[in-house]
Amino acid sequence: MIWRKALLVAVVAIALALAVFAQRRPTPSPIRIGALHSLSGTMAASEAPLVDAVRMAADEINAEGGVLGRPLQVVVADGRSNWDHFAREAERLISQEHVDVLFGCWTSACRRAVKPVVERHRHLMLYPVQYEGMEQSPNILYTGSAPNQQIVPGTHWMLQRFGTRVVLIGSDYVFPRIANLIIRDLVEARGGEIVSERYLPLGARDFAEVVDEIAAARPVVVLNTLNGDSNAAFFDALVRAGLVDQPIMSFSVAEPELKAWGGGRLTRHYAAWSYFQSLPTPANQHFVAAWQQRFGADRQTSDAVEATYIGVKLWAQAVRDAGSPEPQRVDPALLRQTIAGLASLVAVDARTRHVWKMVRVGHARSDGQFEQVFASDQPIRPAPWPGYRSTEEWKRRIEEAAP
């Protein structure tokens, strides 16, 4: 009996010692990741959901044990829809908050402001939005569409379907002006005509004169590169002028913007993206259900949400492969990544630092969704510099087009 009591005492003592040891064992330090997007200003409606996408992906990764046994901690910064502030916040996130990666930017003006900051620190950023191309940074992975994955096929589809008499309307900054250089080439190659090309400041609200010009010009196609909530004023002006049947392709209006700004009131309104919320794949249906359970049944996803969410997952895979979150170690591993996306396989193209993506065209519905009316047979290799001109010729033309 004595030896049994002694054994029981020993077992209890060992259990207590193990419990004390477990309590004293240090908690792994988190891996800090930066989410740099506009939570205020003209771009807030577009960008705020991307912060939610970063948080959702990080929480899912943490629920699975984190990365390298360490939890992810999201550090959020508001770019305030101002490219100078974006650059300052990128510097702060890297130098003071010590994040290991940035997920950020929407407008090309903001990306261009942040790019030298990231490069100077030899850091790493993932950029999730379709853009005009003409760029390749050794410190940025571009998970949004390159021109040949959105602007070019979207323009071709509209010209083929409706005709080649075209009006161009855009915000007055980098993306619309360069996108319209490409679009002008495509229209002229088909023997078409640009009957009007107008640019308004980001955040512009008065579109009466622009819409009067559209009504007078009687174009068969309007190609829209407005960004931010200026689209709301533009759509309102079209409706007031009775131009709801005007064929229009919007290159920066996804589901959240379509619903918030009433773009579904236009009966022949289209968008070109790689992803739509309405896609019926099991992976996407699961994602949409999880998104709406977390953020509300009326919250919509978008192409940029998908690219942000998948970007976090791609980066986490690369960290595991690299065995470290240190940017210079992660980057080579990141260029080798492939992941199952929500509607197609997503593969990084190491040569261009962009990703292979599907091309899809959707018709805007009144409920704020897009009905897919065209899709490429398979993901398209990215081409950030359209190959029908040399890189040097593109640089010259871009410089000439600068406002």
FENMO-V143985 format. One record per pair of residues at least 24 apart in sequence whose C-alpha atoms are under 6 Angstrom apart, sorted by sequence separation. I is the first residue (numbers start at 1). J is the second residue. D is the distance in Angstrom with one decimal. If there is no record, write none. Layout:
BEGIN
[[I | J | D] [I | J | D]]
END
This chain:
BEGIN
[[101 | 125 | 5.8] [277 | 301 | 5.8] [356 | 380 | 5.3] [205 | 230 | 5.7] [223 | 248 | 5.8] [224 | 249 | 5.9] [227 | 252 | 6.0] [356 | 381 | 4.8] [87 | 113 | 5.5] [204 | 230 | 5.4] [221 | 247 | 5.3] [222 | 248 | 4.6] [223 | 249 | 5.0] [224 | 250 | 4.6] [225 | 251 | 5.5] [356 | 382 | 5.8] [83 | 110 | 4.3] [87 | 114 | 4.7] [165 | 192 | 5.8] [167 | 194 | 5.8] [172 | 199 | 4.9] [203 | 230 | 5.2] [207 | 234 | 5.7] [221 | 248 | 5.8] [164 | 192 | 4.5] [165 | 193 | 5.0] [166 | 194 | 4.9] [167 | 195 | 5.7] [169 | 197 | 5.9] [171 | 199 | 5.1] [172 | 200 | 5.2] [205 | 233 | 5.3] [275 | 303 | 4.9] [166 | 195 | 5.9] [167 | 196 | 4.9] [168 | 197 | 4.6] [169 | 198 | 5.0] [170 | 199 | 4.9] [171 | 200 | 4.9] [172 | 201 | 5.1] [232 | 261 | 4.4] [83 | 113 | 5.8] [169 | 199 | 6.0] [171 | 201 | 5.5] [171 | 202 | 5.5] [43 | 81 | 5.6] [39 | 78 | 5.3] [41 | 80 | 5.5] [30 | 70 | 5.4] [32 | 72 | 5.9] [34 | 74 | 5.9] [38 | 78 | 5.0] [40 | 80 | 5.0] [41 | 81 | 5.2] [30 | 71 | 4.9] [31 | 72 | 4.8] [32 | 73 | 4.8] [33 | 74 | 5.1] [34 | 75 | 4.8] [35 | 76 | 4.8] [36 | 77 | 5.0] [37 | 78 | 5.5] [38 | 79 | 4.5] [28 | 70 | 5.5] [30 | 72 | 5.4] [31 | 73 | 5.9] [32 | 74 | 6.0] [33 | 75 | 6.0] [34 | 76 | 5.9] [37 | 79 | 5.3] [38 | 80 | 4.8] [30 | 73 | 5.9] [38 | 81 | 5.3] [132 | 175 | 5.4] [256 | 300 | 5.6] [132 | 179 | 5.2] [255 | 302 | 5.6] [254 | 302 | 5.7] [176 | 225 | 5.3] [166 | 219 | 5.4] [165 | 219 | 5.2] [170 | 224 | 5.9] [165 | 220 | 5.4] [166 | 221 | 4.9] [167 | 222 | 4.8] [168 | 223 | 5.1] [169 | 224 | 5.1] [170 | 225 | 4.3] [171 | 226 | 4.7] [166 | 222 | 5.8] [170 | 226 | 4.2] [163 | 220 | 6.0] [284 | 342 | 4.7] [283 | 342 | 5.1] [34 | 99 | 5.8] [33 | 99 | 4.9] [32 | 99 | 4.7] [33 | 100 | 5.6] [37 | 104 | 5.6] [108 | 175 | 5.8] [32 | 100 | 6.0] [33 | 101 | 5.3] [34 | 102 | 4.6] [35 | 103 | 5.0] [36 | 104 | 4.5] [37 | 105 | 5.5] [35 | 104 | 5.7] [274 | 358 | 5.0] [274 | 359 | 5.0] [274 | 360 | 5.4] [273 | 360 | 5.4] [272 | 360 | 5.6] [272 | 361 | 4.4] [271 | 361 | 5.7] [271 | 362 | 5.4] [270 | 362 | 5.6] [270 | 363 | 4.6] [270 | 364 | 5.7] [269 | 364 | 5.5] [264 | 364 | 5.4] [264 | 365 | 5.1] [264 | 366 | 4.3] [259 | 368 | 4.3] [258 | 368 | 5.5] [255 | 368 | 5.8] [255 | 369 | 5.7] [154 | 272 | 5.3] [150 | 272 | 5.7] [42 | 203 | 5.5] [143 | 307 | 5.8] [129 | 304 | 5.4] [128 | 304 | 5.7] [128 | 307 | 5.2] [128 | 308 | 5.3] [43 | 228 | 4.8] [42 | 228 | 5.4] [42 | 229 | 5.7] [124 | 327 | 5.7] [123 | 327 | 5.6] [149 | 359 | 5.7] [143 | 354 | 5.9] [141 | 353 | 5.3] [142 | 354 | 4.7] [143 | 355 | 5.7] [148 | 383 | 6.0] [146 | 382 | 5.8] [146 | 384 | 5.2] [134 | 384 | 5.5] [133 | 384 | 4.4] [134 | 385 | 5.1] [53 | 305 | 5.8] [57 | 309 | 5.7] [50 | 305 | 5.3] [54 | 309 | 5.9] [53 | 309 | 5.2]]
END
